[in-house]
Amino acid sequence: MIKVLIAEDQQLFRDLLEHMLQNNEEFQVVATTRNGCEAIDAARLHQPDVILMDLSMPECDGLQAIRILRSEGNQSKILVLSASQGEGEIEEAIRLGSEGYIPKNISKEELFLAIRSVYSGMEVIHKTGRDILQHATKKTVTRRGDKIIVMVNEMEVVLSQRDVEIIRMIIDGKTTEEIAGELFLAEGRVRNIITDLISKLMLKDKTQLAVFAIKNK
């Protein structure tokens, strides 16, 4: 279960987020807060897996809260959820240590996908405010330096080198046990990574994952 902290000053939207997440067995809302100061205190107390962080809040805004939490060494994944789509604010949030950005006008399914993605170590940057799930099969792969970027329905998912290595081993026909042995990981951990990859890339199984990887070289 993914522990989530919500930092949002608008009560109606905050309550809506809490209701959606609490009604999904994957998530547990450990706290809801109205400003950055409350978010910092709640993050210290509950150590959530993911913080949904609004940028525009009274007393202490989202950027200030991110800066303070990261300066303290807080390891929670921070996903900026904001009505603001200004590139400057988004870039600053990422620079300060947040793992991603999504706008407030996304669908419930997109929200769940983004939370799962940052929880699993992916960087998620939503490019537009459109309904990105209308094109469920749209996926493109690009490279940015040593990173591999997969665009899934306009959602940017960054694959780590370990993710890529595991996918290569799947293509080579290695079992989960063999992959775990070569990477010095627990077999259950490898199984979870593969499941997360299949979910994030909106595929059905390991076979589709292998075919997708081969197709995109």
Disulfide bonds with the S-S distance in Angstrom:
none
